[in-house]
Amino acid sequence: MYDPETGMIFANRAYRYAITGSKGDDTTISEMGVVNGIWGGQVPGGGEIGVTRFIGLFEKLGVEIRQVIGQYENGLEETLTLRNTGDQPVKLEKIEIGFCADLDERSDWRLCAIPFKVQLDGSRHDYPVRALADGLFKNAVFEDSTRKFMPPLNEGGSLRSEAWAWGTGDAG
């Protein structure tokens, strides 16, 4: 992913599609990559410069992914939809979908959560590249044992946010 205005390369590795989950007998299945992937474009409308669409399937779990990336003058917006195509419930344990970058080439960059940079526990979702490379990050975890429908959070080694700012601090 390249911004010609600033000359910044935000992502220079393959886009990652990976999920882990179970269905039926609760055997954990990890899938990296999708099958039957179809890319398509769309004529801009509603303020976009361009729109890219992708549809693919995590075959073993029977989970379809639909992805829409809208390019705007000042950024992009990505929408992901996951749909169970089978007749058994699927329990997703981990979702790793996103743009990837070589951290060695970005020593002065940082990753910052949007809109909640400060988490519920007071920690800051603002990480220099060295912290990311060394695994020095965590999610604030909220658990309410009075609510039986809340599954336990299992997110070691992962981060979550509605969106992220990725850049040098003065651009990105």
C-alpha positions in Angstrom: 0.0 0.0 0.0 1.6 3.2 -1.2 0.7 6.9 -0.8 2.1 8.8 -3.8 1.5 12.2 -2.1 3.8 11.4 0.8 5.9 8.7 -0.8 5.2 6.4 2.2 4.9 2.7 1.7 2.5 1.5 4.4 2.4 -2.2 3.6 5.0 -4.1 1.5 4.1 -7.7 2.3 1.2 -10.0 1.3 -2.2 -9.2 2.8 -2.9 -11.8 5.6 -6.0 -13.9 5.6 -6.0 -16.3 8.6 -8.6 -17.6 11.0 -8.7 -20.3 13.7 -11.8 -21.9 15.0 -13.8 -25.1 15.3 -17.1 -26.6 14.3 -18.9 -29.9 15.0 -16.5 -31.9 17.1 -14.6 -28.8 18.4 -11.3 -29.8 16.8 -9.4 -26.6 16.3 -8.8 -25.7 12.7 -6.3 -23.1 11.6 -6.5 -21.8 8.0 -4.2 -19.4 6.4 -5.3 -18.1 3.0 -8.5 -18.5 1.2 -9.7 -20.6 -1.9 -11.8 -19.4 -4.8 -10.7 -15.8 -4.2 -12.3 -13.4 -6.7 -11.1 -9.7 -7.0 -13.2 -7.1 -8.6 -13.5 -3.4 -8.9 -16.4 -1.0 -9.0 -17.0 2.4 -10.6 -16.6 5.0 -7.9 -19.6 6.7 -6.3 -20.4 8.3 -3.0 -17.1 10.1 -2.7 -14.7 7.2 -3.4 -11.8 7.4 -5.8 -12.1 3.7 -6.3 -13.5 0.5 -4.7 -11.9 -2.9 -4.7 -13.9 -6.0 -3.7 -12.8 -9.5 -2.7 -14.7 -12.7 -2.0 -13.0 -15.9 -0.8 -13.6 -19.0 1.3 -11.8 -20.4 4.3 -12.6 -23.9 3.1 -12.1 -26.2 6.1 -14.3 -24.1 8.4 -16.7 -23.1 5.6 -16.4 -19.4 6.3 -16.8 -16.9 3.5 -15.0 -13.6 3.6 -16.3 -10.5 1.7 -14.0 -7.5 1.7 -14.6 -4.1 0.4 -11.8 -1.5 0.3 -12.9 2.0 -0.6 -10.2 4.5 -1.5 -10.9 8.1 -0.6 -8.9 11.3 -1.1 -7.6 11.2 2.4 -7.5 7.5 3.2 -9.2 4.2 2.8 -12.0 2.4 4.5 -12.0 -1.4 4.7 -15.1 -3.5 5.5 -14.9 -7.2 6.2 -17.8 -9.6 6.5 -17.5 -13.2 7.6 -20.3 -15.6 6.9 -20.8 -19.2 7.9 -21.7 -21.1 4.7 -22.3 -24.5 6.4 -25.1 -26.0 8.5 -23.0 -26.3 11.7 -22.2 -23.4 14.1 -18.6 -22.2 13.7 -16.7 -21.0 16.8 -14.1 -18.5 15.8 -11.1 -18.2 18.2 -8.8 -15.9 16.3 -9.1 -13.7 13.2 -5.9 -12.3 11.6 -6.8 -10.3 8.6 -5.0 -7.2 7.4 -2.2 -5.4 5.6 1.3 -6.5 6.5 4.6 -4.6 6.6 8.3 -5.4 7.1 9.1 -3.9 10.5 12.9 -3.9 9.9 12.4 -1.1 7.3 10.3 1.1 9.7 12.3 1.6 12.8 10.9 5.1 13.4 7.2 4.1 12.8 4.4 3.5 15.4 1.0 1.8 15.5 -1.7 3.7 17.4 -5.3 2.6 18.0 -8.2 4.8 16.8 -10.4 5.9 18.4 -9.4 4.5 21.8 -5.7 5.1 22.3 -6.2 4.9 26.0 -7.7 1.6 27.0 -10.2 0.8 29.8 -7.4 -0.3 32.1 -5.4 3.0 31.5 -2.9 1.3 29.2 -2.0 3.1 25.9 -2.5 1.4 22.5 0.4 3.3 21.0 3.4 1.1 20.0 6.7 1.9 18.5 7.9 -0.7 16.0 10.5 -2.1 18.4 7.7 -2.9 20.9 5.7 -4.6 18.2 8.7 -6.7 17.1 9.5 -7.7 20.7 5.9 -8.6 21.5 5.5 -5.8 24.1 1.9 -5.1 23.6 -1.4 -6.2 25.0 -5.2 -5.7 24.9 -7.1 -4.4 27.8 -9.4 -7.3 28.8 -12.8 -6.7 30.2 -14.6 -9.7 31.7 -18.0 -9.8 33.3 -18.5 -13.1 35.1 -22.2 -12.3 35.7 -22.9 -12.5 32.0 -23.0 -16.2 30.9 -23.1 -15.4 27.2 -19.6 -13.7 27.2 -17.0 -16.2 26.0 -13.5 -15.9 27.5 -11.1 -13.6 25.6 -8.2 -15.5 24.1 -6.0 -13.0 22.4 -2.4 -13.6 23.4 0.0 -12.2 20.7 -2.8 -10.2 19.0 -4.1 -6.6 19.1 -7.6 -5.3 18.4 -9.0 -1.9 17.6 -11.7 -0.4 15.4 -8.9 1.2 13.3 -5.2 1.9 13.5 -2.9 4.8 12.6 0.3 3.5 11.1 3.2 5.8 10.3 6.1 7.9 11.5 4.0 10.0 14.0 4.0 13.1 11.8 2.5 11.3 8.8 0.5 8.1 8.3 
